[in-house]
Amino acid sequence: MTADLQTILESKRRYRQQLAARPIAEKLQMLDALRERALLLRPESSSMVREEPTPYHAEKPRP
């Protein structure tokens, strides 16, 4: 394995660990942003079902 490939794989591993360590609410926000981007990039077609973004709201802690 070349040093460049080793560096790339290590960088990917660190990035995945950083993503895994984020709070679930932040992960859901990222998912919503990716879904909105995918909807913008998807070509309009009458044969496709239109998907609307699902809003996620953090639950308030119970007393």
Secondary structure, DSSP 8 states (H G I E B T S, - for coil): --HHHHHHHHHHHHHHHHHHHS-HHHHHHHHHHHHHHHHHHS---TTS---------------
